[in-house]
Amino acid sequence: MKVFSALLILILLTSCYSVERKCSDFKTGTFEFTYTLDGIEQTTKFKRTEDFNIDYHEGKADSSSIRWINDCEFILKKLHPTSNSEKDAIHMKILNTTADSYTFEYKLAVKRPNKPLNVEHGVAKKID
């Protein structure tokens, strides 16, 4: 009986937990994102408006258009791709939010035939 009661309480407590997602707070603004590339940690900044995303990396700006699916998901497409891989659209999804940051996942918007779909995760911090 004690095991049943403990299990019931555990189920009730976990069912009340929900991930905070105030995605509309992160639709626009200036953000910072840290990632690792070839074992080297790098930080990039980007500015997002309702329609555009501008990445600033190593003194260069790179622009993408944004098509919002809902408050927490959008598609990024480079405006001036320099290679075939940059022509592919990226699907971004905000998984959860805090007061000044959000955790997200991203992947190709369209899966390539005969290739696995890689899903990457990251955290972006709102700085303005």
Disulfide bonds with the S-S distance in Angstrom:
Cys23-Cys72 1.95
